[in-house]
Amino acid sequence: MTIITTGSAAGAWRPDVYSFAPTDAVPQAAILQATTVSGVVDGDAPSVRAAYINDDTAQFTAEGAEIPEGDPQLAKVLVHTAKITQLVRVSSEQWGQPSTATQFSQSVARALVRRADIAFLAEHAPTAPAVAPVAGLANTAGLVDGGAVSGNLDALIDLVAELEENLATPSHIVVSPTTWAALRRLKVGGQGVNESLLGAGTTDAAPMLLSLPVLTNIAVPAGVGFVVDRNAIVSAVGPVRVANSEHEFFSSDSVAVRATWRIGHAVVRPERIGKFTIAA
């Protein structure tokens, strides 16, 4: 008796699923740049239990004296994830055209990154009993409010200092393109001076502010910026999966292209993340 298996079946009967590491497929996603990736889960129900330690204080002890026992607190945070998806329907004739598959893969990658950035930076908190997608940074409670930046960088300087007082190690400043433009329009003080406070900006090798890398992202609400310590945010990021099938839309002689990416994050220490505003 002959057993029908995927090994002997024609390719149309066993459509492939392609899986890519997110750092290769969508490296520009903000969640990959501004968080600490702690694990991978598959499914809406499972979550990542990310462990961290609340440090105890150290002390001086005299030679030969009994050293007091420390009591660091072992803690955890749940990282809930949700799946970003896109399904594209393409006629067989179009699918067979040169470069169509490549262009569609690039389009799908851009769509996944765009939705992931909105989720990480601006997503509204889910309505109970839903737990994902979780609130983005713009809607996360407990962030340090740095107030408004106006005329100079004093408020931002004070915000970074306050975060460092909270034991943060700021790694990025994340702003929208318009907010970055507003920061770059700040002028050096003085009568009749029209020099940008951040420099001319015509030969920037990489955007920097207060010695921190600047990430510009259109998902950040206008007039808002974040000072981020990536170690204060943990995330769960799965592989980017892409599959195509000739059967889903068989009656119309079309090809289905499906892409999925599961992500989630949790702010472990909100007192180490700052938020500021700037006037238009």
N, C-alpha and C positions, 0 to 999 in steps of 0.2 A: 504494500500500500504506500502510495506517495503522500508525504506530508508537505503541505504548503507552508512555507516559512518566508520570512522577510529576506532571508539569504538567497532564495531562489526566485523571488517575485520580481517583476519588472519595477523600475524605479517609480512609476506612477502610483504603485500600490503601497509604497513605503516612503512618503515624502520626508525629506530630511528636515531636521531642526538644527539650526546653527546657533552656537552659543559663543559669546565673546566676553572677555574680561572687560568690565566697564571702563577701566583705566585705558584700555586700547580703543574701545568703541566710542565712548563719550567722555574723553578726558577733561573736557572743558566744563562739565557739570559742577555747579558750585558745591554740592554736597560732597564731592570727592576732594575738593580743594580746601574746604573750611571746616571739616570734621575729622574725627578719628574713626575710621571704619573698624568696627569691632566684631562683625560676624555676618553670616548669611542665613536666611531662613527661606522656606518655600511654603506658601499658604497664608491665608488671612488669620488663621487661629494661632499658629505658633508665634512666639516673640523671642527676641534676643534678651537674655538677662546679662547685662553688662555690669561687671563687678568693678568697684573702685573703693578707695580707702580714704576716710576722713582722718587726717594725721593727728596724732597726739603731740604735745609739746615735749621737747628735749630739755635737759637741764644739766648744770654742772654738778659733779659729785667729787667729794674729796677722795684722795688716794686711800684705798683700802676700805672705804665706807660702802655700805650696802647701797646698791643702785635701785632706786624705786622702779617698779614695773610700769611700763607704759600701757596705755589703753587705746590704741587706734581702733576706730570703728569700721568694721567691714560692712560695706553697703552695696546696693545694686540698684539699677534702674532698668525698667522694661522698655525695650525699643520695639514698638509696633510698626508693622510695614503695610504697605498697600501696593498694588500692581498697576503700573502705568501701561497702557495698551494702545495699539493702533492697528486697524485692519484696513487694508487698501485693496480695492478691486480693479484689476487691470485686464483689458481684453487680451486674448492670446496673441493677436496680431501686434499689439503695442508691446507686449512683454518680450516678443521676439526681436524687437528693433535693437540695433546696437546702442549700448550705453544705458538702456532703460533700467536694467537691474541695478547698475551702479548708482544712477541718479536717484532711484527710489530708496536705496539703502542710505544714501546721504540725507535724503529728505526725512526718512523715518528717524534717523539719529538726531537730527535737529529738533524734531517734534518731541522726542523723548526728553532731551535736555531741557527744552523750554518748559515742559510740564513739571519736570523734576525741580527746576529752579523756582518755579512758582510755589511748589509744595514746600521746599526748604525755607524760602525767604518770606512768603506772603500768604500761605494757606491759612484759612480760618480754622479755629478749633472744631473738631467733629462734634456733632450732636449726639449725646448719650442715647442708646448704649454703644454707638460706634466709637471705636478707639483709633481709627486711622482713616484717611491720612491725618497725621498729627499737625498741630498748629505750627506755622512757620515762625521765623524769628520775629517778624513784625507783630505777631499776635501771641507771643510767649510772655507770660507773667514773670515778674521778678528781675527783669534786666535792669541794669544800672542806667538811669536817665541822665544823660550828659547835658540836656538842655539844648538851646539853640546856638548854632555857630553863626556869628554875624560880625562882619567887619574884620575879624582877625581869628586866629586859631586858638585863642586862650581857652575857650570852653572845651575844645577837643583835647588840648594838652592836659587840662585838669581831669578829663574823663579817663584818659589813658593812665594817668597817675593814680586815680582812684581804683581802677581795675588792678593795677599792679599792687596797690595796698591790700587788695583782696586776694593776693597771691596768684593773680593771673599772669600769663606770659602771652600778651597779645601777638597774634600771628598774621592777621589780615585786617584791613579796613574794607568793608563791602558797601558799595554805593551804587545808585543808578547812574547812568551816563549824564543825566541832567544835573544831578547833585555833584558829580565830579566836576562838571563844567562850572557850576556855581562856586565850588571851592577854588578852582583855578582862576576865577575872575577876581578873587580877593586881591586888593592892591596893597603895596607897601605904603605905610602911613607917610604923610608929608604933603605940604601944599603943592599942587600941580604935578604930583608924582603919579605916573600911570604904569608903574612896573608891577607885574604879577608877583604876589607874595610867594608863589610856588615856583617862580622862574618862568622863563619865556615859554617853555613847553614845546619848543619846536624840535628838540633833539632827544626826547625822552627815550631811554633804552627800555625802561619798565616803569609803569606808574608807581610812585612811592609817596608816602605822606607820613611825616614823623618817623621816618626810617622803617615804616611798615609797608609791605606790598599792598597795592590797591586793586581790588577786584571790582570791575564795573559790570553790572548785570541789570537788564531791563526789568527783571522781576521784582527788584527792590522798589517799594513805593516811592513816588516822587518826593523829594525834599527830605528823605530819611537816609540814615547811614548807620552801619554797625561796626563796632570794634570787636573783633572775634578772637577768642583763644580757642583754637581748634581742639585742644585737649579738654575743653569744657563741654564739648558736644560729641556724643557718640552716635554712630550710625550703623545701619545694616543695609548692605548693598549687594544685590544678587547679580548674576550675569545677565547680559543683554541677549535675549533669545529671539532669533528671526526664523520664520518658517514660511514655506509657500506650498500651496496645494492647487491642483487642477480640478478638484472634485467639489469644493464648496459651491462654486458657481458653474457647475457642469452644464446646466441647461442654457447658459448664455455664452458658453465657450470663453470663459474668463478665468484668470488666475487670482487666487487670494494670497496676499502677502500680509503676514501677521508679525508684529513685534511686541515684546513684553519686557518690562524691567521692574523689578520689585525693590522698593527703597523705603527707608524710614529713618527717623533720627529722634534723639532725646537730648534736651539740654540738662546736663548733669549738675552744673554749677552756674545758675543764671547770674550770680553776683560777679562772675568773671566775664560777662558779655555786656558790652555797652551799646546804647542806642542814642543817637543824636539827630537833630534836625537842622536844616539850613533853609533860609528864605530863598524864594525863587530869584 
